[in-house]
Amino acid sequence: MKPRRVAALFAAPALLLAGPAHAHLVETGFGAFYDGLAHVALTPSDLLLIVGLALFAGQCGARTARFALFALPLAWFVGGLLGAAFPTDASLAVLTTLSFGVAGALVALNARPPNGAVVAFVLVAGLLHGFVNGSTIVVGASSLALAGATTATFCLFAILTAQVTALSAGWTRIAVRVGGSWIAAAGLLMLGWLARG
C-alpha cells in the first residue's frame, strides 16, 4: 500500500471525529480576561497595529503620545462593545490590514501631522480593530475578554511609546523608521495575499 493511502486511511477517522471549530478568540484556559489578553498578542493585524501606532505616536512627541495612549484603548473598548452588540461575519481584513500598513508607512516616512490628526487616526483604527475583536468574542464573556484586550492594548502601547519618545540618538530614530517600513511591507504583502484570494 502506498504511503499516501495509509495516511488517508488513518486521517479519515480523525476528520470524522473532529469537534467544531471556534472562530478567532484564543482560549487560554485561564478565563475570559486572559483570553482577551492572548487574543491581542496572537492576532498579527492587532499586534502590528498597536506597534505601528505606538511608534508613530512616539515619533510625534510626548504630548501626542499621551493623548494617543488614552485614545487607543478607549476606542478599542468602545469598538469591542459595538462589535459584541452587532456582530458580523465579515472579518474586515482589508480595512484592518490597511490600518496597520498605513501606520507603518507613516512611521517609515517620519510623518509629523498635527496632534488632532494623529489622535483621530488612532481613534478610527482602535474602533475598527475593537469592532472586529468584539464580533469574534464568545457571548457571555464579552466584557471580561474586552477588558483583557483593552488592557493588553494599553500596556503594550504605553511601553513602546515611552521608549520611542525617550530616544535621542539619530541611529535609534532610524531603527524606529526601519521598523515602520517592515510593518508597512507586511501590510502590502497581506493586501496582495487578500487580493489573490
Number of C-alpha atoms within 10 A of each C-alpha: 5 6 8 8 10 10 10 11 11 10 11 10 10 11 9 8 8 8 8 6 6 10 9 16 21 19 14 14 8 8 13 25 21 21 23 29 22 19 25 25 19 14 14 14 22 25 19 25 28 28 23 32 33 30 30 32 32 28 24 22 17 16 13 21 27 16 16 29 26 16 20 28 25 19 22 31 26 20 26 32 21 19 23 25 14 11 17 14 8 9 15 13 15 13 14 19 24 19 26 29 28 20 29 32 23 23 28 23 13 18 14 15 11 10 16 12 12 20 23 14 18 29 20 17 26 30 25 23 30 28 27 27 31 30 26 21 26 16 11 10 15 23 20 18 26 29 20 23 29 25 20 22 26 20 12 17 28 19 13 18 27 19 13 22 21 12 14 9 8 8 10 12 17 13 12 22 22 17 19 29 21 18 25 26 15 19 26 17 14 18 17 11 10 12 9 7 5
